Amino acid sequence: MDNDLLLLQALTETAGPPGFEVRMHNLLRKQIERHSADVISDNLGSIAGRLGDQGPKILLAGHMDEVAFMVSHITRDGFLRMQPLGGWWGHVLLAQRVKVIARKGDLTGVIGSRAPHVLSIQERKNVLEIDTMFVDIGASSREEAEQFGVQVGDPIVPICPFEVLPNPRLLLGKAWDNRAGCFIALKVLERLRQEHHPNTVYAGATVQEEVGLRGAQTLANTIAPDIAFALDVGVAGDTPGMNQQEGHSRLGGGPLLGFYDTSMIPHLNLRDLVLETAKRHRIPYQIDLMPGGGTDGGKIHTANRGVPTMVVGVPARYIHSHVSIVHRDDLENAVRLLVELIKLLDERTVERIKGLARCDHDLRVPDPASCEREPSERQPSPV
């Protein structure tokens, strides 16, 4: 495998449950230090490398945590009950292998429930609730499970080895949500070392996104960016049964540009600059509307006096399960787009994006740099 694939493998196979991201934090710190001598971290574990020391502050952040579980109870017979960390759907869980991160070392287990042979017809039709499931680690009693090192509060993560599929552009792995965003941030940091950029760039990842966008808030408060890009994944719509209303993006169609989610509507001037930059450099893109979820952008864009923010990501199949698939071209085009955008974001352009020069007389803004400064006495009209 080439170096990028080795990095992707390390990112996807490393455990990083919400609140227990220390392994991911250490991996990211090691990678960031290859490209930046200045590493910034908040008190929860979010991390970013810095390039440059003047001009506007530009933040690029994936999130390092993944949907996971916590041991909530050890039964008398040695089975583990689970508390979800993030959003899970019961259909994707049964008979899947997991890893319990215990005091004495990682333990392999399997998720089980009552066998379908003993369920009523009605019960078989329903999605099983997670609180009826358990993890079997091969312990015969609570005492034996505790001897293995398991205790209530230990995190549990899915097991899925990274794999390049027969089409070598398709990559299968655990936790593309959101190790894809972490990879994009690292690659932008790497490429910007060879590029002039008229700003100070912070690129890294946040903690605890899956349980409330928490690290995004603390990292944004730590850095106080002028412009931000939340790097995440969206639901691919190119599988059987999906329709245009449920999702129209496809693997290999280009990075996703988030126009709407439940946590944020992107800043208009920044959104249009992103669109025009993609067109100017002939970078394919796809527009994403996500009515059933949010991203770190939801917290970043409301930090301090407000931060113009845009979600840039990639489509992924089967997220919030043990396994997902992304397209390598989408990752690479997301990196290309962000590098070109950062090269444009000088102080003058950022000032115009932030609304110090109003462009709302016409909602079609091909380039914020083309807007004219309005008289200071004119009050902005509501849009």
N, C-alpha and C positions, 0 to 999 in steps of 0.2 A: 504493500500500500504506500501511496505517496504521503508526504508530511501532513497535508490537509486532512486526508482520510484518517491518519493516525490521531490527529487532534480531535476530529469528530468522534472517533471511537472512544477516546478518553473522556470526552465531554458527556457522551450518552451513557456510558457504562458506570460513571461515578455516581454514587448515591448523594442525593441532596434534598431530603424531605423538608418541608417548611419548618423552620425553627431549628433544624439540624443540618444546616448547609455547610458545616465546617470543612468537609472533604472537598466540596465544590469550591468553596472560598479559597482553600489552599492551592487547588489546581489552577484556578483563575489567577491568583496572585503570581504564581510561578510563570504563567504564560504572559501576563501583563508586564512583568519585570524584564522580559526579553525585549520589549519595545519601548518601555518608559521607565525612567529612573525615579519618577514621582508617582507614588501610588497613594490614592486617597481612599479611606474607608470610614463609614459611619459607625456608630456604636452598636448596631445590630448585625453588621457583617456585610452589608452592601459594599461594593468595591469598584474603583475605576482607576485607570491609568491616565495621566495627563501628558499632553503634547502641546508645546507652546506656552508663552507666558504673557501674551498681550492680546488685545482685541476682545470681541464678544466671547462669552463662555458657551460652548456647544456641548450638550450632554447626549450621549448615545448609551442606552441601557437595555440589555435583555434582562431576564430574571433567571437566577440560578436554581431556584427550587422547582420541584416536580410534585405532582399529585402523589400522595402516599397515605400511610396510616400510622396510628400509634396504638400500642398495646393498651387496652382499656381494662382488661380483666384476664386473669389466669384461672381456668376452671379447675375443679377438684381433680379432674382426669388429665390435666396438663395441656388442654387446648387454649388458644389465645383468642380473645374477643378483640375487635378492632374499632377504633375511632377514626373515621376518614379525615384526612388532611387535604382539603380541596375537594373538587367535584368528581364524584364517581357514579357510575350507572351499574346497577347490579348485574346486568346481562354480561358484562365484560370480565367478571371476576372469577367465577367458579372454575376450579381445577387449574388455576394459574399458579406458577411458582413465585415465591416472594423470598426476600432476605430480611431477617430480623437483625437489626444492629444492636447486639447485646454487649454487656460489659466484658465478657470473656472472649468475644469475637463474633463474627457474623454467622448466623444460622440459617439454613435453608428450610423453608416450609412450603406448604401448599394450602390454598384456600378451599375449604369444603363447606358443605351444608348437609341437610337431610337429603338422602338419596331420592331421585325422582320416582323410584319404584314405590315409595311409601307416601307420596303426595297425592292429594285428591286431584281430580280433573281440574277443578277451579284453581287450585294452588299452582298447578303446572302452567296455567295460562298467565299467571302474574309474574312480574319481575320480583325476584326475591329481595327482601330488604337486607341491607348490610348487617344490621344488628342480629340477623339470624345466621350469619356466616361465622366461620372461625378459621384460624390458622393451625394446621397440624405440623408440629416440628418433631414429631416422633417421641414426645415425652409421655410417660405413663401416669404422671401425677403432677400436681402443682409443685411439690417439693423437687421433683426431678427437673421440671422446667426451670425452676429457680437455681438449681445446681448448674444447669447449662449457662446461667448468667442472665436469664430473662427476668425483667421486672416491669411492672406497670409504668408506662411512660416511654418505653423504648420505641423507636421508630421502625416502621416496616416499609420496604420499598419493593417495587416489581423487579423481576429478573428478566432480562432480554438482551442477549448478546448483539452487538452491532454487526451488520452484514451488508455488503454490497450485493445488490440483486443482479440477476443475469443481464438486465439492462444496467450497465455500470453507472448511469446517471441517477438511478433510483437507490436511495439509501434507507435501510430499515434499522430501527433502533428504539431503545427506550427513551422517553422524555425529550423528544424533539420539542415539545412544549416544556421548557423553552431553551434547550441547549442550542437550538438553531439560532436564537437571538444572541446567545453568548458567543457562538462562533463568528457571527457577523460582526459583533463589536470588536473581537480580537483581530479579525482580518482588516477591518478599517484602520485600527490602530497601527497595524503592521505596514499597511500601504501608505499611510499618511507620513510615515518617516521619510519617504522618498518624494513627497509632494510639498509644495508651498501652500500653506493655508493661513489666511489672515485672521486667525482667531486662536483661542485656547480650547482644545478638544479634551473632553473627558469621556472615556469609553470603558464600559464594564458591565456589571450586572448587579441586580438587587436581590434581596432576600424576601421571603414570605409574600410573594405575589399571589399565590394560589389561595391564600387565606385572608385576603383583604388589602392587597397592594401596599403593604406596610413599609417594606424597605424602600419603595419608590418615594414615599413621603420623606423618610429620613435622609436619603441620599440627595434629593432635591433641596432640602433645607441645608444640607452640608455644603453643596456646591453653589447653589443659587444661580442656575444657568439662565442665559438669555433666550436660548432656543434649545428644544429637546426633541429627540427621536426615541420613541419607545419601540424596541425591536422584539417582535413576537411572531406567533404563527396564527393562521386562520384555518377554518374548516374547508378542506378541498371539496369541491362539488362535482368531481369527475368519477364518482363511483355509482354502480347501479342503484336505482331507486331515488336518487337525488333529482330535484327539479330546479328550475331557474330561480324560483323564489327562495329555496332553501340554501342555495349556493351555486355559483356559476364559475368559480375559479378552478383551475386545473393545474396539476403538477407540470412544470416546465413552461407555463404560460407567463412567467415573470413574477417579480416580487409583488406582494400585496400592499396597496396603499389604503389605509383605513379612513373611510369617509364618515363612519358612524359606528359607535358601540354604546353600551349602556352607561359607560363612564365618561365619555368625551366625544365632542364634535371638534374636529381639528380647526385650528386657526386658519381663516380663509386665505390670507396672504401667503402663509407658509405652504398651505396645501397647493395653491396654484403655482408657486415657485417649484415645488417638487414635480408637479405634472409637466411643466415646461422644460425642466431640466432633463427629465426622462425622455421627452420627445426630442429635445435638441441633441442628445447623445445616442438616440435610437436604442434606448434600453427598454425592453418590453416591460409592461406592468399590468396589474389587474386591480380593479377597484373592489374594495371589500366593505360590506355593511354587515355588522354582527349584532343583531337584536338580542342575542342571548348570552352576552358576556362582556367583559371589560378587560382593560390592560393597565399596565403601570402608568400609561398616559393620563389615566383618570386622576391620579394623585399629583403627578408632576405638573400638569398644566394649571393646577390651582395653587401651586406653591407661591409664597410671598405675594407679589402683586399680580401674578399670573405669568405663565411661561408658554409662548406659542409652541405647540407640540403637535407632532404628527406620528402616527403609527406606520412603520415600515416593517414588513415581515414577509413570510413565505407561506404558501398553502401546505397543509399537512393532512394526511389521511389518518383516521383512527386515533385522534388525540384523546387524552384522558382515559387511556387504557394501558395495557402492558407494552404495546408496540405501536409504532407509527412509521410513516414513510414520507420522505421529502425528496425533492429533486435538486440535484447538485447545481444545475444551471440557475435555479431560482436563488439559491444562496449566493452564488457568484455575482449575479446581476444586482442583488440587493447591496452587496458591497460596492460595486461599481457606482451605483446611483448615489449612495451616501458619500462616497469620496468626492464625486463631482459636486454635490450640494455643498459640502463643507468648504470646498475651494471657493465658492461664491459668497459665503456668509461673512463678508467684511462688516465693519462697523456701520457703514452707510446703509447697506442692504438690511441688516438686522434692525436698524432704527426704523426703516420703512415698514418692515414686516410687523413690528410691534405696534404700528398704528400712529407713530409720531408724524407720519405723512399719510393722510387718509386716502383710501382708494375705494371707499364703499359707495361712491356715486355710480359705479359700474362693477357688478360682482364678478365680471370676467377680468381677471388680472393676469396677463401673460407673464409679467415679470415685475416684482415689487420695485425694482430699480427704475422702471419706466414711469412710476407715479410721480406726480408733482406735489410739492409741499403746499398745503393749504394754509390760508391765513390763520393765525393762532386764535383769532376771536371766533372763528366758525365752530359751532358745536357739532360733534358727530351726530348724524341722524341715526335712529335705530334701524337695524337691518332685520 
